[in-house]
Amino acid sequence: MFRSHFEENGITAEWQKLYREMNNGQKKELMEFVSHTVSELKSIPCPKQFKEILPYYLIKYDGKKESFSNNVRQFSIIDDSDIVIEEE
């Protein structure tokens, strides 16, 4: 929905770099993992291999009131401080 915003600020390029470094098996596992709800993602352990890329799948409105000139609101990555990371 806000594709051009994330392309312009570099978020899409950051995500693409991480995603392209994955093999097909990892990509499939990632898609299965991120199919959970945000609430579930906050309570189930995140595999270490997805720790860097997971925030790119947790985009939410940050609550700011300011808008851009075309009335598109700013979005930001969700606070992931309470997401559990799976230990080896």
Biotite code that builds the C-alpha atoms (Angstrom):
import biotite.structure as struc

atoms = struc.array([
    struc.Atom([0.000, 0.000, 0.000], chain_id="A", res_id=1, res_name="MET", atom_name="CA", element="C"),
    struc.Atom([2.833, 2.411, 0.835], chain_id="A", res_id=2, res_name="PHE", atom_name="CA", element="C"),
    struc.Atom([5.357, 0.790, -1.490], chain_id="A", res_id=3, res_name="ARG", atom_name="CA", element="C"),
    struc.Atom([6.859, 4.004, -2.873], chain_id="A", res_id=4, res_name="SER", atom_name="CA", element="C"),
    struc.Atom([7.454, 5.369, 0.640], chain_id="A", res_id=5, res_name="HIS", atom_name="CA", element="C"),
    struc.Atom([9.440, 2.287, 1.655], chain_id="A", res_id=6, res_name="PHE", atom_name="CA", element="C"),
    struc.Atom([11.314, 2.205, -1.644], chain_id="A", res_id=7, res_name="GLU", atom_name="CA", element="C"),
    struc.Atom([12.301, 5.860, -1.256], chain_id="A", res_id=8, res_name="GLU", atom_name="CA", element="C"),
    struc.Atom([13.524, 5.535, 2.335], chain_id="A", res_id=9, res_name="ASN", atom_name="CA", element="C"),
    struc.Atom([15.577, 2.377, 1.636], chain_id="A", res_id=10, res_name="GLY", atom_name="CA", element="C"),
    struc.Atom([13.524, -0.084, 3.694], chain_id="A", res_id=11, res_name="ILE", atom_name="CA", element="C"),
    struc.Atom([12.644, -2.180, 0.634], chain_id="A", res_id=12, res_name="THR", atom_name="CA", element="C"),
    struc.Atom([16.306, -2.434, -0.437], chain_id="A", res_id=13, res_name="ALA", atom_name="CA", element="C"),
    struc.Atom([17.330, -3.523, 3.078], chain_id="A", res_id=14, res_name="GLU", atom_name="CA", element="C"),
    struc.Atom([14.643, -6.228, 3.093], chain_id="A", res_id=15, res_name="TRP", atom_name="CA", element="C"),
    struc.Atom([15.548, -7.382, -0.439], chain_id="A", res_id=16, res_name="GLN", atom_name="CA", element="C"),
    struc.Atom([19.214, -7.795, 0.476], chain_id="A", res_id=17, res_name="LYS", atom_name="CA", element="C"),
    struc.Atom([18.376, -10.021, 3.453], chain_id="A", res_id=18, res_name="LEU", atom_name="CA", element="C"),
    struc.Atom([15.751, -11.984, 1.513], chain_id="A", res_id=19, res_name="TYR", atom_name="CA", element="C"),
    struc.Atom([18.007, -12.624, -1.485], chain_id="A", res_id=20, res_name="ARG", atom_name="CA", element="C"),
    struc.Atom([20.723, -14.007, 0.800], chain_id="A", res_id=21, res_name="GLU", atom_name="CA", element="C"),
    struc.Atom([18.352, -16.828, 1.841], chain_id="A", res_id=22, res_name="MET", atom_name="CA", element="C"),
    struc.Atom([18.133, -20.157, 0.061], chain_id="A", res_id=23, res_name="ASN", atom_name="CA", element="C"),
    struc.Atom([14.768, -21.502, -1.144], chain_id="A", res_id=24, res_name="ASN", atom_name="CA", element="C"),
    struc.Atom([14.296, -23.639, 1.979], chain_id="A", res_id=25, res_name="GLY", atom_name="CA", element="C"),
    struc.Atom([14.869, -20.659, 4.270], chain_id="A", res_id=26, res_name="GLN", atom_name="CA", element="C"),
    struc.Atom([12.467, -18.535, 2.218], chain_id="A", res_id=27, res_name="LYS", atom_name="CA", element="C"),
    struc.Atom([9.779, -21.200, 2.531], chain_id="A", res_id=28, res_name="LYS", atom_name="CA", element="C"),
    struc.Atom([10.332, -21.456, 6.297], chain_id="A", res_id=29, res_name="GLU", atom_name="CA", element="C"),
    struc.Atom([10.214, -17.664, 6.603], chain_id="A", res_id=30, res_name="LEU", atom_name="CA", element="C"),
    struc.Atom([6.893, -17.464, 4.748], chain_id="A", res_id=31, res_name="MET", atom_name="CA", element="C"),
    struc.Atom([5.438, -20.127, 7.042], chain_id="A", res_id=32, res_name="GLU", atom_name="CA", element="C"),
    struc.Atom([6.758, -18.332, 10.118], chain_id="A", res_id=33, res_name="PHE", atom_name="CA", element="C"),
    struc.Atom([5.469, -14.860, 9.184], chain_id="A", res_id=34, res_name="VAL", atom_name="CA", element="C"),
    struc.Atom([2.026, -16.256, 8.375], chain_id="A", res_id=35, res_name="SER", atom_name="CA", element="C"),
    struc.Atom([1.339, -16.121, 12.135], chain_id="A", res_id=36, res_name="HIS", atom_name="CA", element="C"),
    struc.Atom([-0.465, -13.132, 13.615], chain_id="A", res_id=37, res_name="THR", atom_name="CA", element="C"),
    struc.Atom([1.583, -10.361, 15.234], chain_id="A", res_id=38, res_name="VAL", atom_name="CA", element="C"),
    struc.Atom([0.401, -11.561, 18.658], chain_id="A", res_id=39, res_name="SER", atom_name="CA", element="C"),
    struc.Atom([1.600, -15.067, 17.880], chain_id="A", res_id=40, res_name="GLU", atom_name="CA", element="C"),
    struc.Atom([4.932, -13.766, 16.553], chain_id="A", res_id=41, res_name="LEU", atom_name="CA", element="C"),
    struc.Atom([5.474, -11.950, 19.847], chain_id="A", res_id=42, res_name="LYS", atom_name="CA", element="C"),
    struc.Atom([4.954, -15.123, 21.866], chain_id="A", res_id=43, res_name="SER", atom_name="CA", element="C"),
    struc.Atom([6.596, -17.891, 19.824], chain_id="A", res_id=44, res_name="ILE", atom_name="CA", element="C"),
    struc.Atom([10.371, -18.198, 19.550], chain_id="A", res_id=45, res_name="PRO", atom_name="CA", element="C"),
    struc.Atom([11.816, -16.635, 16.410], chain_id="A", res_id=46, res_name="CYS", atom_name="CA", element="C"),
    struc.Atom([14.512, -18.761, 14.768], chain_id="A", res_id=47, res_name="PRO", atom_name="CA", element="C"),
    struc.Atom([17.848, -16.917, 14.887], chain_id="A", res_id=48, res_name="LYS", atom_name="CA", element="C"),
    struc.Atom([18.075, -17.066, 11.080], chain_id="A", res_id=49, res_name="GLN", atom_name="CA", element="C"),
    struc.Atom([15.031, -14.746, 10.863], chain_id="A", res_id=50, res_name="PHE", atom_name="CA", element="C"),
    struc.Atom([16.008, -12.262, 13.596], chain_id="A", res_id=51, res_name="LYS", atom_name="CA", element="C"),
    struc.Atom([17.263, -9.607, 11.142], chain_id="A", res_id=52, res_name="GLU", atom_name="CA", element="C"),
    struc.Atom([14.496, -9.922, 8.551], chain_id="A", res_id=53, res_name="ILE", atom_name="CA", element="C"),
    struc.Atom([11.490, -10.375, 10.859], chain_id="A", res_id=54, res_name="LEU", atom_name="CA", element="C"),
    struc.Atom([11.015, -6.641, 11.639], chain_id="A", res_id=55, res_name="PRO", atom_name="CA", element="C"),
    struc.Atom([10.350, -5.995, 7.937], chain_id="A", res_id=56, res_name="TYR", atom_name="CA", element="C"),
    struc.Atom([7.220, -8.155, 8.245], chain_id="A", res_id=57, res_name="TYR", atom_name="CA", element="C"),
    struc.Atom([5.969, -6.291, 11.311], chain_id="A", res_id=58, res_name="LEU", atom_name="CA", element="C"),
    struc.Atom([5.088, -2.905, 9.845], chain_id="A", res_id=59, res_name="ILE", atom_name="CA", element="C"),
    struc.Atom([2.497, -0.822, 11.701], chain_id="A", res_id=60, res_name="LYS", atom_name="CA", element="C"),
    struc.Atom([1.276, 2.755, 12.019], chain_id="A", res_id=61, res_name="TYR", atom_name="CA", element="C"),
    struc.Atom([3.460, 4.485, 14.595], chain_id="A", res_id=62, res_name="ASP", atom_name="CA", element="C"),
    struc.Atom([0.719, 6.743, 15.950], chain_id="A", res_id=63, res_name="GLY", atom_name="CA", element="C"),
    struc.Atom([2.207, 10.034, 14.735], chain_id="A", res_id=64, res_name="LYS", atom_name="CA", element="C"),
    struc.Atom([-0.312, 12.712, 13.797], chain_id="A", res_id=65, res_name="LYS", atom_name="CA", element="C"),
    struc.Atom([1.734, 14.394, 11.063], chain_id="A", res_id=66, res_name="GLU", atom_name="CA", element="C"),
    struc.Atom([0.976, 13.568, 7.451], chain_id="A", res_id=67, res_name="SER", atom_name="CA", element="C"),
    struc.Atom([2.839, 13.953, 4.193], chain_id="A", res_id=68, res_name="PHE", atom_name="CA", element="C"),
    struc.Atom([1.688, 16.488, 1.618], chain_id="A", res_id=69, res_name="SER", atom_name="CA", element="C"),
    struc.Atom([-0.455, 13.852, -0.134], chain_id="A", res_id=70, res_name="ASN", atom_name="CA", element="C"),
    struc.Atom([-2.102, 12.866, 3.211], chain_id="A", res_id=71, res_name="ASN", atom_name="CA", element="C"),
    struc.Atom([-0.197, 9.578, 3.510], chain_id="A", res_id=72, res_name="VAL", atom_name="CA", element="C"),
    struc.Atom([0.661, 8.899, 7.155], chain_id="A", res_id=73, res_name="ARG", atom_name="CA", element="C"),
    struc.Atom([4.146, 7.867, 8.307], chain_id="A", res_id=74, res_name="GLN", atom_name="CA", element="C"),
    struc.Atom([4.569, 4.189, 9.059], chain_id="A", res_id=75, res_name="PHE", atom_name="CA", element="C"),
    struc.Atom([7.411, 2.600, 10.994], chain_id="A", res_id=76, res_name="SER", atom_name="CA", element="C"),
    struc.Atom([8.684, -0.816, 12.031], chain_id="A", res_id=77, res_name="ILE", atom_name="CA", element="C"),
    struc.Atom([6.967, -2.227, 15.086], chain_id="A", res_id=78, res_name="ILE", atom_name="CA", element="C"),
    struc.Atom([8.842, -2.425, 18.388], chain_id="A", res_id=79, res_name="ASP", atom_name="CA", element="C"),
    struc.Atom([10.159, -5.976, 18.446], chain_id="A", res_id=80, res_name="ASP", atom_name="CA", element="C"),
    struc.Atom([11.784, -5.819, 21.885], chain_id="A", res_id=81, res_name="SER", atom_name="CA", element="C"),
    struc.Atom([9.398, -8.397, 23.310], chain_id="A", res_id=82, res_name="ASP", atom_name="CA", element="C"),
    struc.Atom([9.769, -10.949, 20.494], chain_id="A", res_id=83, res_name="ILE", atom_name="CA", element="C"),
    struc.Atom([11.383, -14.133, 21.779], chain_id="A", res_id=84, res_name="VAL", atom_name="CA", element="C"),
    struc.Atom([14.461, -15.331, 19.868], chain_id="A", res_id=85, res_name="ILE", atom_name="CA", element="C"),
    struc.Atom([15.022, -19.076, 19.714], chain_id="A", res_id=86, res_name="GLU", atom_name="CA", element="C"),
    struc.Atom([18.225, -20.178, 21.443], chain_id="A", res_id=87, res_name="GLU", atom_name="CA", element="C"),
    struc.Atom([20.452, -22.839, 19.883], chain_id="A", res_id=88, res_name="GLU", atom_name="CA", element="C"),
])
